[in-house]
């Protein structure tokens, strides 16, 4: 007699079996797609052809960025193609995730090569219950948002290592970390640069009809803090009830398939770990001491540390590089795992060799994303979706849910949170203000939709990196594998988080500092 949990794995009977079979179909279908690098190339060709076709028509939508009617740019003209080829090198090397990933991996690679990371994880697992690994990893992923994109290059691969060392499937660790880092992007009790960024765009949109409108940068802080508990609890359930039973039978045949040994630390390892942690603590202490003064060079012109343009925020990835490579080197020399500087260089070289496939994918992804943006197709899709929602003229609750769904769909094509909101805020914020809905609530709804579908779109710049991380453990991993792995999180977050926002609104719990639900 099979249980429902068994059905999730075996696909026999019950709702679990239906879900498992559906996810298996999505995985098989997705993996029949071309290699991700070739897929991005095919999408590039499709954008060129579509831009040539749709540029022949005029559109009534007004582009809020220019105030003029939006136009689709034909990318198959001689001028457009020569611009594409002349800027190809710049487009590739300036692809934001590329530098972030490679620089961070240089430092992390040395820390891994010398044994510092493995020793630290073994020590951590000795004091952490295996049952609490999932919520702990979700929490770490959510908190990592404060460090810009650090979660993608740090928390996700470490999630795999932690779960593998605990005797659980490493792809489950990647799924849990990815759900926290990206799926729960707007669930955080620690304010980040995203808060004032979105608030500024919301305020500018609202000032189109109310020039005196002023919003607090932390106008969603209470809601995002409460959402942290929701995402951790919901992600925990989804991970262990749906995702892990389905993934635990996948054969590990990748380069990192060998499970980490869990024996107690030796005296040399313990001494090296202690010295490395002291080195890391000294580094963090120096950072705090230099950032604390009001005249610190880490602050921006307005004295802010957490603003997106502050030197501290712009230096997060280099700081991660230093805070891993220095303790990694200290650990290596004290524990005796390295003999000289050539071993350090070997560690950096090994880290880069493991990123070769990602570099190839990043080349094609950079070209596609740049051309998609240049064509204005993404902006047109966003404005059309907003127009459909406005034309529906639904009650306030349905309008908010509609905004979440429209945002979630647009997120599959336009990855940047700020870029999407720059397009949508000048439409939705004043539109909903005229319906009596505050910009604070509109922004909260946008954040729910923006976060929920991050983890299932291959067009998200870091999605190819997640595929690469998975392939280190299961060679056959493809786009379909990752989408099927993350779909339960995406749908669960979208439905439950939307309901949570409606309930939060119904109960009248404050959204954040100086926030309201109604306008005026």
C-alpha positions as CSV (number, residue, x, y, z in Angstrom):
1,X,0.0,0.0,0.0
2,X,1.6,3.3,-1.1
3,X,1.4,6.5,0.8
4,X,0.9,9.9,-0.7
5,X,4.6,10.7,0.0
6,X,5.5,7.5,-1.9
7,X,3.3,8.7,-4.8
8,X,5.3,11.9,-5.1
9,X,8.3,9.8,-5.9
10,X,6.8,6.9,-7.8
11,X,4.1,8.8,-9.6
12,X,1.5,6.2,-8.6
13,X,-2.0,7.5,-7.8
14,X,-3.2,10.4,-5.8
15,X,-2.4,14.1,-6.1
16,X,1.2,13.5,-5.4
17,X,1.4,11.2,-8.4
18,X,-0.3,13.7,-10.7
19,X,2.1,16.4,-9.6
20,X,5.1,14.1,-9.9
21,X,4.1,13.1,-13.4
22,X,3.5,16.7,-14.4
23,X,6.9,17.7,-13.2
24,X,8.5,14.7,-14.9
25,X,6.9,15.8,-18.2
26,X,8.1,19.4,-17.7
27,X,11.6,18.1,-17.0
28,X,11.7,15.8,-20.1
29,X,10.2,18.5,-22.3
30,X,12.5,21.2,-21.1
31,X,15.6,19.0,-21.4
32,X,14.7,18.3,-25.0
33,X,15.4,22.0,-25.7
34,X,18.8,22.7,-27.2
35,X,21.8,23.2,-24.9
36,X,21.2,26.5,-23.0
37,X,24.0,28.3,-24.9
38,X,22.4,27.3,-28.2
39,X,18.9,28.2,-26.8
40,X,20.0,31.7,-26.1
41,X,21.4,32.0,-29.6
42,X,18.1,30.8,-31.0
43,X,16.3,33.3,-28.9
44,X,18.6,36.0,-30.2
45,X,17.6,35.1,-33.8
46,X,13.9,35.1,-32.8
47,X,14.2,38.6,-31.3
48,X,15.8,39.8,-34.5
49,X,13.0,38.4,-36.7
50,X,10.2,39.5,-34.3
51,X,11.7,43.0,-34.1
52,X,11.7,43.3,-37.8
53,X,8.1,42.2,-38.0
54,X,6.7,44.2,-35.2
55,X,8.6,47.4,-36.1
56,X,6.3,47.7,-39.1
57,X,3.3,48.5,-36.8
58,X,2.6,51.5,-34.6
59,X,1.4,51.2,-31.0
60,X,-0.8,53.4,-28.8
61,X,1.1,52.7,-25.6
62,X,3.2,55.6,-24.2
63,X,6.6,54.7,-23.0
64,X,6.9,56.2,-19.5
65,X,10.6,56.5,-19.8
66,X,10.4,58.9,-22.8
67,X,6.8,60.1,-22.7
68,X,6.4,59.2,-26.4
69,X,4.6,56.4,-28.1
70,X,6.6,53.2,-27.8
71,X,8.3,51.9,-30.9
72,X,9.8,48.4,-31.6
73,X,13.3,48.8,-33.0
74,X,14.1,46.8,-36.1
75,X,17.3,45.0,-35.3
76,X,17.8,43.7,-38.8
77,X,18.7,47.0,-40.4
78,X,22.2,47.6,-41.5
79,X,22.8,50.2,-38.8
80,X,21.5,47.9,-36.1
81,X,23.5,44.9,-37.2
82,X,26.8,46.9,-37.5
83,X,26.1,48.3,-34.0
84,X,25.6,44.8,-32.7
85,X,28.9,43.5,-34.1
86,X,30.9,46.6,-33.1
87,X,29.6,46.4,-29.5
88,X,29.8,42.6,-29.2
89,X,33.0,42.6,-27.0
90,X,31.7,45.3,-24.8
91,X,28.3,43.6,-24.4
92,X,30.0,40.4,-23.3
93,X,32.6,41.8,-20.9
94,X,30.1,44.2,-19.4
95,X,27.4,41.5,-18.8
96,X,26.9,42.2,-15.1
97,X,26.7,38.6,-13.7
98,X,29.9,37.6,-15.5
99,X,32.2,39.8,-13.5
100,X,30.3,39.2,-10.3
101,X,30.5,35.4,-10.7
102,X,34.1,35.1,-11.8
103,X,35.5,37.5,-9.1
104,X,33.6,35.9,-6.3
105,X,34.5,32.4,-7.5
106,X,38.3,33.3,-7.5
107,X,38.1,33.9,-3.7
108,X,35.7,31.1,-3.0
109,X,37.7,28.8,-5.1
110,X,40.9,29.3,-3.0
111,X,38.9,28.8,0.2
112,X,37.5,25.6,-1.2
113,X,40.8,24.4,-2.6
114,X,42.6,24.8,0.7
115,X,39.8,23.0,2.6
116,X,38.6,26.0,4.6
117,X,35.0,25.8,3.4
118,X,34.7,22.0,3.9
119,X,36.2,22.2,7.4
120,X,33.8,25.1,8.2
121,X,30.8,23.2,7.0
122,X,31.8,20.0,8.8
123,X,32.1,22.1,12.0
124,X,28.7,23.7,11.3
125,X,27.0,20.4,10.7
126,X,28.3,19.0,14.0
127,X,26.3,21.7,15.9
128,X,23.2,22.0,13.6
129,X,20.4,19.5,13.4
130,X,20.0,18.0,10.0
131,X,16.2,18.6,10.3
132,X,16.9,22.4,10.5
133,X,19.2,22.6,7.5
134,X,16.3,23.6,5.2
135,X,14.9,26.5,7.1
136,X,18.4,27.7,8.0
137,X,19.5,27.7,4.3
138,X,16.3,29.5,3.3
139,X,17.0,32.2,6.0
140,X,20.6,32.6,4.8
141,X,19.4,32.9,1.2
142,X,16.9,35.6,2.1
143,X,19.4,37.6,4.2
144,X,21.9,37.4,1.4
145,X,19.8,39.9,-0.6
146,X,21.4,42.7,1.5
147,X,24.7,41.8,-0.2
148,X,23.3,42.5,-3.7
149,X,24.0,39.4,-5.9
150,X,26.2,37.6,-3.4
151,X,23.6,34.9,-2.7
152,X,23.7,33.5,-6.3
153,X,27.5,32.9,-6.3
154,X,27.9,32.1,-2.6
155,X,24.8,30.6,-1.0
156,X,23.5,28.4,-3.8
157,X,26.7,26.4,-4.4
158,X,27.3,26.2,-0.6
159,X,23.7,24.9,-0.2
160,X,24.6,21.9,-2.4
161,X,27.8,21.2,-0.3
162,X,25.9,21.5,3.0
163,X,23.2,19.1,1.9
164,X,25.6,16.6,0.4
165,X,27.7,16.6,3.6
166,X,24.6,15.9,5.6
167,X,23.8,12.9,3.4
168,X,21.0,14.6,1.5
169,X,20.9,15.2,-2.3
170,X,22.9,18.2,-3.3
171,X,20.3,19.3,-5.9
172,X,17.8,19.7,-3.0
173,X,20.3,22.1,-1.4
174,X,20.6,24.1,-4.6
175,X,16.8,24.2,-4.9
176,X,16.3,25.4,-1.3
177,X,19.0,28.0,-1.6
178,X,17.7,29.2,-5.0
179,X,14.2,29.5,-3.6
180,X,15.5,31.7,-0.7
181,X,17.9,33.8,-2.7
182,X,15.7,34.4,-5.8
183,X,12.2,33.2,-5.1
184,X,12.0,35.1,-1.8
185,X,13.8,38.1,-3.2
186,X,11.3,40.5,-1.6
187,X,11.1,38.7,1.7
188,X,13.7,40.2,4.0
189,X,13.7,41.8,7.5
190,X,17.1,43.4,6.7
191,X,16.6,46.6,4.6
192,X,18.6,46.5,1.4
193,X,19.3,48.8,-1.5
194,X,16.2,47.5,-3.3
195,X,13.9,49.3,-0.8
196,X,14.8,52.9,-1.6
197,X,15.3,52.0,-5.3
198,X,11.7,50.8,-5.7
199,X,10.3,53.5,-3.4
200,X,11.9,56.2,-5.6
201,X,10.3,54.8,-8.7
202,X,6.9,54.4,-7.0
203,X,7.1,58.0,-5.7
204,X,8.0,59.3,-9.2
205,X,5.0,57.4,-10.6
206,X,2.6,58.8,-8.0
207,X,3.8,62.3,-8.5
208,X,2.4,62.2,-12.1
209,X,-1.0,63.0,-10.5
210,X,0.1,64.2,-7.0
211,X,3.3,66.3,-7.2
212,X,3.5,66.5,-3.4
213,X,3.5,62.8,-2.9
214,X,6.3,61.5,-0.6
215,X,6.9,57.9,0.3
216,X,9.1,56.4,3.0
217,X,12.0,54.2,1.7
218,X,10.9,51.5,4.1
219,X,7.2,51.7,3.2
220,X,7.1,47.9,2.7
221,X,9.5,46.9,5.5
222,X,6.9,45.4,7.9
223,X,5.3,43.3,5.1
224,X,8.6,42.0,3.8
225,X,9.7,41.2,7.3
226,X,6.5,39.2,7.9
227,X,7.0,37.6,4.5
228,X,10.3,36.2,5.6
229,X,8.6,33.9,8.1
230,X,6.0,32.9,5.4
231,X,8.7,32.1,2.8
232,X,10.8,30.1,5.2
233,X,7.8,28.0,6.4
234,X,6.3,27.5,3.0
235,X,9.7,26.8,1.4
236,X,10.4,24.3,4.2
237,X,7.2,22.4,3.5
238,X,7.6,22.4,-0.3
239,X,11.2,21.3,-0.1
240,X,10.6,18.3,2.1
241,X,7.1,17.3,1.0
242,X,7.5,17.8,-2.8
243,X,11.0,18.5,-4.0
244,X,13.2,16.2,-2.0
245,X,11.2,13.0,-2.5
246,X,11.3,13.6,-6.2
247,X,15.0,14.4,-6.4
248,X,16.5,12.0,-3.9
249,X,16.8,9.2,-6.5
250,X,18.7,11.2,-9.1
251,X,22.0,9.5,-9.6
252,X,25.0,11.7,-8.8
253,X,27.5,11.3,-11.6
254,X,29.1,14.8,-11.8
255,X,32.5,15.9,-10.9
256,X,31.5,16.7,-7.3
257,X,29.4,13.6,-6.9
258,X,31.7,12.2,-4.2
259,X,30.1,13.0,-0.8
260,X,32.1,15.0,1.7
261,X,33.5,13.0,4.5
262,X,31.9,13.8,7.9
263,X,34.6,12.5,10.3
264,X,35.6,14.8,13.2
265,X,38.1,17.6,12.4
266,X,41.8,16.7,13.0
267,X,43.9,18.9,15.3
268,X,45.6,20.5,12.2
269,X,42.2,21.2,10.6
270,X,40.8,22.6,13.9
271,X,43.8,24.9,14.3
272,X,43.5,26.0,10.7
273,X,39.8,26.7,11.0
274,X,40.3,28.7,14.2
275,X,43.0,30.8,12.5
276,X,40.9,31.3,9.4
277,X,37.9,32.4,11.4
278,X,40.0,34.9,13.4
279,X,41.4,36.3,10.1
280,X,37.8,36.6,8.7
281,X,36.6,38.3,12.0
282,X,39.5,40.8,11.8
283,X,38.6,41.6,8.2
284,X,35.0,42.2,9.1
285,X,36.0,44.2,12.1
286,X,38.2,46.5,10.0
287,X,35.3,46.9,7.6
288,X,32.9,47.9,10.3
289,X,35.4,50.3,11.9
290,X,36.1,52.0,8.6
291,X,32.5,52.2,7.6
292,X,31.2,53.5,11.0
293,X,32.4,57.1,10.9
294,X,30.1,59.6,9.3
295,X,32.9,60.8,7.0
296,X,33.7,57.2,5.9
297,X,34.8,56.8,2.3
298,X,32.4,53.8,2.2
299,X,29.4,56.2,2.3
300,X,27.8,58.0,-0.6
301,X,27.6,61.8,-0.9
302,X,24.5,61.7,1.3
303,X,26.2,59.7,4.1
304,X,24.3,56.5,3.3
305,X,26.0,53.1,3.5
306,X,23.1,51.0,2.1
307,X,22.2,53.2,-0.9
308,X,22.7,51.4,-4.2
309,X,25.4,54.0,-5.3
310,X,27.3,53.8,-2.0
311,X,30.9,52.6,-2.4
312,X,30.2,49.9,0.2
313,X,27.3,48.4,-1.8
314,X,29.3,48.7,-5.0
315,X,32.2,46.8,-3.4
316,X,30.2,43.8,-2.0
317,X,31.7,41.3,-4.5
318,X,35.3,42.4,-4.1
319,X,34.8,42.3,-0.3
320,X,33.5,38.7,-0.6
321,X,36.6,37.9,-2.7
322,X,38.9,39.2,0.1
323,X,36.8,37.7,3.0
324,X,37.2,34.3,1.5
325,X,40.6,34.3,-0.1
326,X,42.5,35.6,2.9
327,X,41.0,33.1,5.5
328,X,41.4,30.4,2.8
329,X,45.1,31.1,2.5
330,X,45.5,31.3,6.3
331,X,43.7,28.0,6.7
332,X,45.9,26.4,4.1
333,X,49.2,27.4,5.7
334,X,48.1,26.6,9.3
335,X,46.4,23.3,8.4
336,X,49.2,22.3,6.1
337,X,47.1,21.8,3.0
338,X,49.2,24.2,0.9
339,X,52.9,24.5,0.7
340,X,53.4,27.8,-1.1
341,X,52.0,30.5,-3.3
342,X,51.8,28.2,-6.3
343,X,49.1,26.2,-4.6
344,X,47.0,29.3,-4.1
345,X,47.3,30.1,-7.8
346,X,46.4,26.5,-8.6
347,X,43.2,26.9,-6.5
348,X,42.2,30.0,-8.4
349,X,43.0,28.3,-11.7
350,X,40.9,25.3,-10.7
351,X,38.0,27.5,-9.8
352,X,38.1,29.2,-13.2
353,X,38.3,25.9,-15.1
354,X,35.1,24.9,-13.5
355,X,33.4,28.1,-14.8
356,X,34.3,27.5,-18.5
357,X,30.8,26.3,-19.4
358,X,29.2,29.2,-17.7
359,X,31.4,31.6,-19.6
360,X,30.2,30.1,-22.9
361,X,26.6,30.4,-21.8
362,X,27.1,33.9,-20.5
363,X,28.4,35.0,-23.9
364,X,25.2,34.0,-25.7
365,X,22.9,35.2,-22.8
366,X,24.6,38.6,-22.7
367,X,24.0,39.1,-26.5
368,X,20.4,38.0,-26.3
369,X,19.5,40.1,-23.2
370,X,21.1,43.2,-24.7
371,X,19.3,42.8,-28.0
372,X,16.0,42.0,-26.3
373,X,16.2,45.2,-24.4
374,X,17.3,47.2,-27.4
375,X,14.3,46.0,-29.4
376,X,11.8,47.4,-26.9
377,X,9.8,44.1,-27.2
378,X,10.0,43.6,-23.4
379,X,8.7,47.1,-22.7
380,X,5.9,46.6,-25.2
381,X,4.9,43.3,-23.5
382,X,4.9,45.0,-20.1
383,X,2.8,48.0,-21.3
384,X,0.3,45.7,-23.0
385,X,-0.2,43.6,-19.9
386,X,-0.8,46.8,-17.9
387,X,-3.3,47.9,-20.5
388,X,-5.2,44.6,-20.2
389,X,-5.4,44.9,-16.4
390,X,-6.6,48.5,-16.6
391,X,-9.3,47.6,-19.2
392,X,-10.6,44.8,-17.0
393,X,-11.7,47.4,-14.3
394,X,-11.9,44.8,-11.6
395,X,-12.6,45.4,-7.8
396,X,-9.7,46.5,-5.7
397,X,-8.8,43.0,-4.4
398,X,-8.9,41.5,-7.8
399,X,-6.9,44.4,-9.3
400,X,-4.1,43.8,-6.7
401,X,-4.1,40.1,-7.5
402,X,-4.2,40.9,-11.2
403,X,-1.2,43.2,-10.8
404,X,0.7,40.3,-9.1
405,X,-0.1,37.9,-11.9
406,X,0.7,40.4,-14.7
407,X,4.1,41.2,-12.9
408,X,4.8,37.4,-12.6
409,X,4.2,36.9,-16.3
410,X,6.2,39.9,-17.4
411,X,9.0,38.7,-15.1
412,X,9.5,35.7,-17.4
413,X,10.7,38.1,-20.1
414,X,12.2,41.2,-18.2
415,X,14.5,40.1,-15.4
416,X,15.6,43.3,-13.7
417,X,13.3,44.3,-10.8
418,X,14.1,48.0,-11.2
419,X,13.7,48.0,-14.9
420,X,10.3,46.4,-14.8
421,X,9.1,48.7,-12.1
422,X,10.3,51.7,-14.1
423,X,8.0,50.6,-16.9
424,X,5.1,49.6,-14.8
425,X,5.0,52.1,-11.9
426,X,4.1,55.2,-14.1
427,X,1.1,53.2,-15.2
428,X,-0.1,51.2,-12.2
429,X,0.7,53.6,-9.4
430,X,-1.3,56.6,-10.7
431,X,-4.0,54.2,-12.1
432,X,-4.5,52.5,-8.7
433,X,-4.3,55.9,-6.8
434,X,-7.4,56.9,-8.8
435,X,-9.1,53.8,-7.5
436,X,-8.2,54.7,-3.9
437,X,-5.3,52.3,-3.6
438,X,-2.1,53.7,-2.1
439,X,1.3,53.5,-3.9
440,X,2.6,51.5,-0.9
441,X,0.2,48.7,-1.5
442,X,0.7,48.7,-5.2
443,X,4.5,48.4,-4.7
444,X,4.0,45.5,-2.2
445,X,1.9,43.7,-4.8
446,X,4.5,44.3,-7.5
447,X,7.2,42.8,-5.2
448,X,5.3,39.6,-4.6
449,X,4.8,39.0,-8.4
450,X,8.4,40.0,-9.2
451,X,9.9,37.5,-6.7
452,X,7.7,34.5,-7.3
453,X,8.6,33.7,-10.9
454,X,12.3,34.6,-10.7
455,X,13.2,30.9,-10.2
456,X,11.5,29.5,-13.3
457,X,12.7,31.8,-16.1
458,X,15.8,30.8,-18.1
459,X,16.0,34.5,-19.0
460,X,17.0,35.5,-15.5
461,X,20.8,36.3,-15.8
462,X,21.8,33.9,-13.0
463,X,19.6,31.0,-14.2
464,X,22.4,29.5,-16.4
465,X,24.7,29.6,-13.4
466,X,22.3,27.5,-11.4
467,X,22.2,24.9,-14.3
468,X,26.0,24.8,-14.1
469,X,26.0,24.2,-10.3
470,X,23.5,21.3,-10.8
471,X,25.6,19.8,-13.5
472,X,28.5,19.5,-11.1
473,X,26.5,16.8,-9.3
474,X,24.1,15.4,-12.0
475,X,25.6,15.7,-15.5
476,X,22.3,15.3,-17.3
477,X,20.8,18.5,-15.7
478,X,19.3,20.8,-18.2
479,X,16.9,23.8,-18.2
480,X,13.9,21.4,-17.8
481,X,15.5,19.8,-14.7
482,X,15.9,23.2,-13.0
483,X,12.4,24.5,-14.1
484,X,10.7,21.4,-12.9
485,X,12.7,21.5,-9.6
486,X,11.7,25.1,-8.9
487,X,8.1,25.1,-10.2
488,X,6.5,23.9,-7.0
489,X,8.2,26.8,-5.1
490,X,7.2,29.3,-7.8
491,X,3.5,28.3,-7.8
492,X,3.4,27.9,-4.1
493,X,5.0,31.3,-3.4
494,X,2.7,33.0,-6.0
495,X,-0.5,31.6,-4.6
496,X,0.1,31.7,-0.9
497,X,2.1,34.9,-0.9
498,X,-0.7,36.7,-2.8
499,X,-3.3,35.4,-0.4
500,X,-1.0,36.5,2.5
501,X,-0.9,40.0,1.1
502,X,-4.7,40.1,0.8
503,X,-5.1,38.9,4.3
504,X,-2.5,41.3,5.6
505,X,-4.4,44.1,3.8
506,X,-7.8,42.9,5.2
507,X,-6.5,42.9,8.8
508,X,-5.0,46.4,8.3
509,X,-1.5,45.4,9.5
510,X,0.8,48.3,8.6
511,X,2.9,47.7,5.5
512,X,5.9,49.7,6.6
513,X,7.0,53.0,7.9
514,X,4.7,55.8,7.0
515,X,2.7,53.5,4.7
516,X,-1.0,53.3,4.1
517,X,-3.5,51.2,2.1
518,X,-5.7,54.0,0.8
519,X,-5.2,57.1,-1.2
520,X,-5.5,59.9,-0.3
